[in-house]
Amino acid sequence: MIARVRWRVVGHKLWSCVLFPAYAALMSFVLFTPLPVHSQASSAVREIEPVHRGAPANARVALRLWIPDGTVQVRYWSRDSVDIRATLGRGARLVGNVAESGGKYAVEFDTPTAPGFARAEVVLTVPEAATLWIKSTLASVEVRGGSGQLDVLTVSGNTHVSAATGIVTVESIEGDVLLERLTGLLRVRGGGGQLTLQDVSGRTSASLVNGAIHINPLANAGSVVPSGRLETVSGGIRVRGALVRDGDLQLTTHDGAIALQFPTRHVPRVRTSAARQASLDAALRTVGGNGATGALTIDTFKGTLNISTLRGIP
């Protein structure tokens, strides 16, 4: 059975009307400005040519990567070294270098006045506890593993991070963000892209403008719903799964719809404004809620709420 509740709590248009335009302008300036690197004559690559470099590095090396367009794949290993492989687009080159404690790489055009964005397909392998900053305009970024700090900034490229245990920060104006099997501290800021969380148990803070937020189960399994705060101004929020043990989660929207689906024996305590709590409690009773698993707080101005149980998951 699905119970439907509608109420008004509080509006928050300041972010969408004032703060986000300024934030987007700042992000665009930052992301369209390449990282400064010291190029070497040997680092220039012309036409379409593969590049492979390696360098010794300590276990906590700090590395910056700037790639305007293309793809980035990041892998981690137990070696004390950095390995980068790049297939470069026509007219692009890879510049930069890495010392034991840190360094930077960038993909850029041979000719600074060349139109468009320099493109490359990059595979970067670093020590498990490395710190990474990846900045892009259009490139998609995929990161697997890691126990250190990861920062990804992009305008419209998609970002996929999995199996990380450290601190993960993603900022994207229009790109979609997928985070799965993460246990560390997570922060996401975005505009119109969709944020998807799958089996994430780390404390999560997310703030979007009109992008949707989805917490989805992995295939053939119940989803873990993290503690933290998820906020979107006009995008919808969909939560499917059980809160982490003794977890607490706050959902905030202006006019986005909220859909909640819980396993039958894992319906959390849900709180909203005093004026609407009674109708919410009635809705929870229709899905057998006993408030035994975590606490959920909902703030919305005029968004709708649907509550149901996950079929096939007790």
C-alpha positions in Angstrom: 0.0 0.0 0.0 1.2 3.5 -0.8 0.4 6.4 1.4 0.5 9.9 -0.1 1.2 13.0 2.1 1.5 16.6 1.0 2.6 19.6 3.1 4.5 22.8 3.3 7.3 23.4 5.7 9.9 26.0 4.6 11.2 27.5 1.4 14.8 28.0 0.5 15.1 29.8 -2.8 18.2 31.7 -1.8 20.5 28.9 -3.1 18.8 28.6 -6.5 18.2 32.3 -7.2 21.3 33.9 -5.8 24.0 31.6 -4.6 24.0 29.0 -7.3 24.5 31.4 -10.3 27.5 32.8 -8.5 28.7 29.3 -7.7 28.3 28.2 -11.3 30.1 31.2 -12.7 33.0 30.5 -10.3 33.1 26.8 -11.1 33.2 27.7 -14.9 36.1 30.1 -14.4 38.0 27.5 -12.3 37.3 24.6 -14.7 38.1 26.4 -17.9 41.4 27.7 -16.5 44.0 24.9 -16.9 46.4 24.0 -14.0 49.8 25.6 -14.4 52.4 23.0 -15.3 56.0 23.1 -16.4 56.2 21.5 -19.8 59.3 19.9 -21.1 60.4 19.4 -24.7 60.2 15.7 -24.3 56.6 15.8 -23.1 55.1 17.2 -26.4 53.1 14.7 -28.3 51.8 15.4 -31.8 48.9 14.0 -33.7 47.4 10.8 -32.1 50.1 9.0 -30.2 50.0 6.9 -27.0 52.1 8.0 -24.0 53.3 6.0 -21.1 55.2 7.4 -18.1 56.1 6.2 -14.6 57.7 7.8 -11.6 58.6 6.8 -8.0 56.4 8.3 -5.4 55.7 7.9 -1.7 52.6 6.2 -0.3 50.8 9.5 0.2 51.8 11.3 -2.9 49.6 14.3 -3.8 48.8 14.6 -7.6 46.8 17.0 -9.7 45.4 16.2 -13.1 43.8 18.6 -15.6 42.1 17.1 -18.7 39.6 19.3 -20.7 37.9 16.5 -22.6 38.0 12.7 -22.9 38.1 10.0 -20.2 40.0 9.4 -17.0 40.3 6.0 -15.3 42.0 5.9 -11.9 43.2 2.7 -10.3 45.2 2.1 -7.1 47.9 -0.3 -6.2 50.3 -1.2 -3.4 53.5 0.0 -5.2 55.3 3.3 -4.3 55.0 4.7 -7.8 52.7 6.6 -10.2 51.9 5.2 -13.7 50.1 7.2 -16.4 49.1 6.1 -19.8 47.4 8.5 -22.3 46.1 8.3 -25.8 46.1 11.8 -27.0 43.8 13.5 -29.4 45.1 15.3 -32.5 47.2 18.4 -31.6 47.2 17.5 -27.8 50.1 16.8 -25.5 50.7 15.6 -22.0 52.8 17.9 -19.8 54.0 17.8 -16.2 55.9 15.5 -14.0 55.8 13.8 -10.6 58.3 13.8 -7.7 58.1 11.5 -4.7 55.9 13.7 -2.7 53.7 15.1 -5.5 53.2 16.6 -8.9 50.8 17.4 -11.7 49.9 16.4 -15.2 47.9 18.3 -17.8 46.5 17.7 -21.2 46.8 20.7 -23.4 47.0 21.8 -27.1 50.5 22.3 -28.7 49.1 25.6 -29.9 47.5 27.7 -27.1 45.1 29.4 -29.6 43.7 26.1 -31.0 39.9 26.0 -30.9 37.9 23.5 -28.8 39.2 21.4 -25.9 42.3 19.2 -25.8 41.2 15.6 -25.6 42.8 12.4 -24.2 42.0 9.0 -22.8 44.0 8.7 -19.6 44.6 5.7 -17.3 46.2 6.8 -14.0 47.5 4.3 -11.4 48.6 5.6 -8.0 49.4 4.3 -4.4 46.4 3.3 -2.3 46.6 6.3 0.1 47.4 9.0 -2.6 45.6 12.3 -2.6 44.1 13.2 -6.0 42.6 16.4 -7.5 41.1 15.9 -10.9 39.7 18.9 -12.9 37.9 18.7 -16.2 35.4 20.5 -18.4 33.9 17.7 -20.5 35.8 14.5 -19.6 34.1 11.6 -17.8 35.9 10.3 -14.7 35.9 6.8 -13.2 37.7 6.0 -10.0 37.9 2.6 -8.4 39.3 2.1 -4.9 41.5 4.3 -2.8 41.8 5.2 0.9 43.1 8.7 0.6 41.5 12.0 -0.4 39.8 12.4 -3.8 38.5 15.7 -5.3 36.8 15.8 -8.7 35.6 19.0 -10.3 33.9 19.0 -13.7 31.4 21.1 -15.7 29.4 18.5 -17.6 31.4 15.2 -17.5 30.0 12.3 -15.6 31.7 10.9 -12.5 31.7 7.4 -11.2 33.5 6.5 -7.9 33.4 3.0 -6.4 35.0 1.0 -3.5 36.6 4.1 -1.9 37.2 4.3 1.9 38.6 7.8 2.2 37.3 11.4 1.7 35.5 11.9 -1.6 34.4 15.3 -2.9 32.7 15.8 -6.2 31.5 19.1 -7.7 29.8 19.1 -11.1 27.5 21.7 -12.7 25.7 19.4 -15.1 27.3 16.0 -15.0 25.8 12.9 -13.4 27.5 11.4 -10.3 27.4 7.7 -9.4 28.9 6.7 -6.0 28.8 3.0 -5.0 30.2 0.8 -2.2 31.8 3.8 -0.4 32.5 3.8 3.3 34.3 7.1 3.9 33.2 10.8 4.1 31.3 12.0 1.0 30.5 15.5 -0.2 28.7 16.3 -3.5 27.7 19.7 -4.9 26.0 20.1 -8.2 23.5 21.7 -10.5 21.3 19.7 -12.9 23.0 16.3 -13.0 21.6 13.3 -11.2 23.3 11.9 -8.0 23.0 8.1 -7.5 24.1 6.3 -4.3 24.4 2.6 -4.2 25.4 0.6 -1.1 27.0 3.8 0.4 27.5 3.6 4.2 29.8 6.6 4.6 28.4 9.9 6.0 27.1 11.8 3.0 26.5 15.5 2.4 24.9 16.5 -1.0 23.5 19.8 -2.3 22.0 20.1 -5.8 19.9 22.7 -7.5 17.6 20.9 -9.9 19.3 17.5 -10.1 17.6 14.4 -8.7 19.0 12.3 -5.9 18.5 8.5 -6.0 19.5 5.9 -3.5 19.1 2.6 -5.3 19.6 -1.1 -4.3 22.4 -3.0 -6.0 21.2 -5.9 -8.2 19.6 -8.7 -6.1 20.4 -6.9 -2.8 19.0 -4.4 -0.4 20.5 -1.0 -0.5 22.3 0.6 2.5 21.0 4.2 3.0 23.7 6.4 4.5 23.5 8.9 7.3 23.9 12.6 6.5 22.0 15.4 4.6 20.7 15.3 1.0 19.3 18.5 -0.4 17.9 19.5 -3.8 15.9 22.6 -4.6 13.7 21.4 -7.4 14.9 17.9 -8.1 13.2 14.8 -6.7 14.6 12.5 -4.0 14.1 8.7 -4.1 15.3 6.5 -1.2 15.1 2.7 -1.5 16.6 0.5 1.2 17.4 0.5 5.0 19.2 3.1 6.9 22.6 2.1 8.3 22.4 0.9 11.9 21.4 3.8 14.2 21.7 6.1 11.2 20.2 9.5 10.8 19.4 11.1 7.4 17.8 14.5 6.6 16.1 15.1 3.2 15.4 18.7 2.1 13.6 19.9 -1.0 11.7 23.0 -2.1 9.3 21.5 -4.6 10.8 18.2 -5.6 8.9 14.9 -5.0 10.2 12.5 -2.3 9.6 8.8 -2.7 10.6 6.4 0.1 10.7 2.6 -0.1 11.9 0.6 3.0 12.2 -3.2 3.7 9.3 -4.3 5.8 11.3 -4.8 9.0 13.5 -1.7 8.5 11.1 1.2 8.4 12.9 4.1 10.3 11.4 6.8 12.5 10.4 9.7 10.2 9.9 13.2 11.4 8.6 16.4 9.8 6.8 19.6 11.1 4.5 19.3 14.1 1.5 20.3 12.0 2.0 17.4 9.6 3.4 14.7 11.9 0.1 13.0 12.6 -0.7 12.5 8.9 2.9 11.2 8.4 2.5 8.7 11.3 -0.7 7.4 9.7 1.1 6.9 6.4 3.9 5.0 8.2 1.5 2.7 9.9 0.1 1.6 6.5 3.6 0.2 5.6 4.1 -1.5 9.0 6.6 1.0 10.3 7.9 0.5 13.8 10.7 3.0 13.9 13.2 0.4 14.8 16.0 1.3 12.3 17.4 4.8 12.3 15.8 8.2 12.0 14.8 10.2 9.0 13.9 13.9 8.9 12.1 15.5 6.0 11.8 19.2 5.2 10.0 20.3 2.1 8.0 23.4 1.0 5.5 21.9 -1.5 7.0 18.6 -2.5 4.9 15.4 -2.3 5.8 12.3 -0.3 5.2 8.7 -1.2 6.0 5.8 1.2 5.9 2.1 0.4 7.7 -1.2 1.1 10.3 -2.8 -1.0 8.9 -6.0 -2.5 10.9 -9.2 -1.9 13.2 -7.6 0.7 12.2 -8.2 4.4 
